[in-house]
Amino acid sequence: MTAEPCTRAPQQTGTPAPVTSDAFRSIFRRHPAGVAVVALRDGDRPVGFTATSVVSVSADPALVTFSVAGTSSSWSALSRARSLTIGFLAAEQVDVSARFATSGVDRFAGVDWHWLPTGEPVLDDVPAWIRGDVVDRIPVGASHLVVVHVRETAQGRPGAPLVYHDRAYHALDEGSAL
């Protein structure tokens, strides 16, 4: 058996132009992402924000990560949090996602949620949520990568997931499978 020849891109000459933040954002606008709400306790008050960067890192041990801008209004509380929840949103929860993405409002007002016995706020009526301990916060550029060891999971009602793509919300359903 003969190995196939490796085809390589031609070598570039010179230094490539730096990637602008607009060009970078444009690429990721075309990359769909699930929508979740990260929620935590800061003293006696709940804190939360919308995240489209939640990623499963490991199944054993169960680890997830997400990124958050250092300028986020939630960063101060998150920088001290020992634990949190992540609620994965359903397609009909666009209003919840938008609320938790808005600065300067009480994000939990008008949203059904409760405190877990372990002390974290969790959204009601989501298809699934996880609770975990923050194990690392890694500064990366102007953001922070937060690593969470998942300690508890819960499945809620079935439903199509909420997806964010090209600055708009979308739903995946059985008809969208290829």
N, C-alpha and C positions, 0 to 999 in steps of 0.2 A: 504494500500500500504506500502510495506516495503522498507526502504532505502537500497541501495546497500552499501556493506561494502567498506570502503576507503582502497585502497591499497597504501602503502607507500614504498618508497625506503628504503632499509636497512640503518640504521644509520652508518655513517662512524666513524671510530675510528682514532684518531690522527689528525694531521693537514695536509690538502691537500697541495700538492706542489703548489707553486705560478704559476700563468699563465704567460707563456713567451710571449713576443710580437710576436714571430714567430707563436706560437700556436694560438694566438688571430687572427692574420692576416689570417692564414689558414682557420679558421672558416668563416670569412667574405668574403674570396675569393669565397666561395661557395654560398654566398647570393647575388643574382642579384640585381642590382640597376640601376635606370634610370640615365641618364647623362645630366647634365645641365652646363651652363656657367653663373657664377655670374659676373656681370659687374658694375663698379662704377666709379665715377669721383674723381680724385685727382688733384685739381687745374685745369689746362688746359688739362690734359691728361687722357685718359681712362685707367682703370686698370681692369683686368679680370682674372679668373681662372676657371678650370674645377672642378665641384663638383659632387660627386655621393652620397652625404649625405643629399640632400634636402628632407625634410619631412613636410607634412601637419600636423599642430598641432591642428588647430581649424578652423571651418567654420564661426563661429560667436563669436568674430570677426575673420576675415580671417587672420590667422597667419601661417607662415612657419618658419622652422629653418634649419640650416645647420651647419656643423662643419668645421673648418679650423685650420690647424696646426699653432702654434705660430711662427714656423720657416718659414712659407710661405713667399715668396717674396711679396705677396699681403697684408699680415697682417697689416703692418704699415698704409697703406692707408685705409684698411677696419676698423681699430681701430678708425679712425676719421670720417668715412663716415656717413652721416645722412640718405642717401637713396641709393638704388641700384636696378638693374634689375636681373632677373633670366630667362635665355632663355633655354627652354627645347629642346634638340637636336633630330633630326630625324636620322634614321638608316644610311642614306647616308652622314651624317656629321661627320664621324669618323675623318677626317682631321681637322675639327674645334676643336673637343675635344682634339686631340693630340696637336694641336698648343697651346691651352690655358692651357695645362698641362706641357708645356715646359718652363723651366726657362731660362732667359738670352736672350730672343728674344722679338721683338715687336709683342705681341700676336694679335694685331688688324690688322697688315699688311696682306693684301691679303684676309681679311674677310670683307664681306659687313655688315656695321653697320651705325647707325646714332645717333645723340643726340636727346633725347626727349625734348619737350618744358620745362619740369620740370628739365632738366639738366643732366640726366643720359644717359650713352651710352646703346644702345640696339642692339642686333644682328638682322639683316634682315634674312628673309627666314627660320625662325624657326617655328615649328608647333604651339608653344605657348610661351608667355612670361608673366611675372608678374613684376610689379614695386611696391616697398614698402619702408616704413620707417624703419630704424633699431631702434628697441625699447630696445634691451638688448644685451649685450655681456657677456657671462658667462665663466670665465676660468674653464676648466675641464681638468685635467691632463696636458698634453703638448699642448692641443688644446683650442679652444674657440668655444662655442656654440653661434651662432648668431641668434637672434629672429627678424623676420621681419613682420611688420603689412602691409599686402597687400592692396594697394590703387588703383591699376589698373591692369586689365588683358587684354590680347589680344589673340585671336585664329588666327593662320596663316594657312598655307597650310596643308592639311591632309598628313599623312605619318606615317609609322611605327616608334615607338620610338627607340632611341639608348639605349642599355642596356649593362652594364659592368658586366661580370661574369667570375671568375676564370682567371683573367689577360687577358681577351680577350673581344672584342666588339661583340655584338649580336643584332639581330633585332627580334622584335615580329611582327608577321603578323597574318592575319585571320586564316592561317593554323596552328598556334601554340596554338590556344585555345583548351582546353581540353573539 
